[in-house]
Amino acid sequence: QLQASGGGLVQPGASLILSCEAYGFSSDFYAIGWFRQAPGKEREGVSCISIRDGGTYNDDSVKGRFSISRDPAKNTVFLQMNSLESEDTAVYYCAADEGRCSFLPRAYQFWGRGTLVTVSS
């Protein structure tokens, strides 16, 4: 089970940290991805982290602004979002899979409920 949290309403240019806590399994052995879905749009991959892959990955749309990290002790993955733009407004989801990092939603087996991020002045 995955639990995403940390969403809210912020102004353009602000920062926000999302958390994804894993329950019942160790995130050490899974690829954890962050996805988002804006109204009327398809779900898209944002960032991914995987020990198996040995790295982190960010979509071009968020490179330089978003970063993904993990706290093994808390079994939690974080998404640090800086310089937020109105285009970042979406419901953000975290997902896990035993495979490698991917930005394709269909590659992920487990999904948490989303957390809404609204960027507006």
Legacy VTK file of the C-alpha trace (Angstrom):
# vtk DataFile Version 3.0
C-alpha trace
ASCII
DATASET POLYDATA
POINTS 121 float
0.000 0.000 0.000
1.155 3.502 -0.825
0.073 6.753 0.767
0.803 10.051 -0.959
0.520 13.306 0.949
1.701 16.893 0.998
-0.412 18.495 -1.693
-1.977 21.894 -1.347
-2.583 25.306 -2.824
0.530 27.375 -3.525
1.438 30.433 -5.549
3.577 30.297 -8.690
7.242 30.115 -7.826
6.645 28.395 -4.516
7.960 25.029 -3.353
6.205 21.947 -2.055
7.315 18.526 -0.856
5.211 15.467 -1.522
5.655 12.260 0.452
4.929 8.698 -0.544
5.003 6.241 2.316
5.049 2.531 1.599
3.196 0.130 3.866
3.680 -3.601 3.880
6.737 -3.740 1.678
10.175 -2.244 1.514
10.667 0.493 -1.041
14.275 -0.692 -1.226
13.285 -3.356 -3.714
10.865 -1.388 -5.825
10.971 1.364 -8.370
8.913 4.234 -6.985
7.502 6.677 -9.474
5.629 9.923 -9.202
2.923 10.635 -11.730
0.478 13.456 -12.213
-2.814 13.911 -13.937
-4.220 17.303 -14.789
-7.921 17.761 -15.574
-8.714 16.469 -19.029
-5.222 15.084 -19.560
-3.632 11.695 -19.394
-1.569 10.576 -16.452
2.106 11.321 -17.030
5.319 10.297 -15.341
7.255 12.961 -13.464
10.053 11.335 -11.490
11.270 7.893 -10.533
13.793 6.407 -8.147
15.131 2.897 -8.061
17.947 1.276 -6.141
18.011 -1.463 -8.748
18.604 1.124 -11.463
20.972 2.991 -9.216
19.551 6.351 -9.949
16.822 8.899 -10.214
15.003 10.068 -13.283
13.028 13.207 -14.038
10.856 14.067 -16.976
12.112 16.929 -19.124
9.145 19.051 -18.061
10.386 19.141 -14.461
14.155 18.846 -14.797
15.945 21.416 -12.715
12.811 22.063 -10.657
11.766 18.705 -9.186
13.909 16.145 -7.419
13.119 12.743 -5.988
14.721 11.185 -2.942
14.089 8.490 -0.380
14.407 7.933 3.353
14.923 4.192 3.904
14.354 4.504 7.639
10.882 5.910 7.009
10.247 3.764 3.926
9.242 6.994 2.250
9.983 8.630 -1.079
9.824 12.392 -1.441
9.206 14.680 -4.383
10.718 18.121 -3.864
8.996 20.565 -6.188
10.523 24.003 -6.669
9.607 26.950 -8.881
6.105 25.634 -9.289
4.137 26.767 -12.303
0.432 26.770 -13.045
1.097 23.928 -15.490
2.144 21.770 -12.531
-1.405 21.814 -11.211
-2.581 18.204 -11.063
-3.351 15.275 -8.848
-0.043 13.630 -8.015
0.202 9.880 -7.516
2.993 7.605 -6.412
3.326 4.093 -7.713
5.577 1.104 -7.133
6.765 -1.819 -9.165
9.388 -4.512 -8.842
10.705 -3.648 -12.260
12.861 -0.796 -13.414
11.968 2.864 -13.486
9.528 3.836 -16.191
7.360 6.822 -17.012
4.630 4.561 -18.353
1.735 4.180 -15.900
0.989 0.671 -17.148
4.431 -0.452 -15.951
3.440 -0.025 -12.311
1.657 -2.602 -10.236
0.795 -0.670 -7.083
-0.765 2.765 -6.827
-1.602 5.076 -3.976
-4.364 7.612 -3.805
-3.433 10.951 -5.237
-2.755 14.252 -3.581
-3.895 17.465 -5.220
-1.408 20.210 -6.034
-2.848 23.512 -7.151
-0.568 26.304 -8.309
-2.435 29.554 -8.586
-2.104 33.202 -7.689
LINES 1 122
121 0 1 2 3 4 5 6 7 8 9 10 11 12 13 14 15 16 17 18 19 20 21 22 23 24 25 26 27 28 29 30 31 32 33 34 35 36 37 38 39 40 41 42 43 44 45 46 47 48 49 50 51 52 53 54 55 56 57 58 59 60 61 62 63 64 65 66 67 68 69 70 71 72 73 74 75 76 77 78 79 80 81 82 83 84 85 86 87 88 89 90 91 92 93 94 95 96 97 98 99 100 101 102 103 104 105 106 107 108 109 110 111 112 113 114 115 116 117 118 119 120
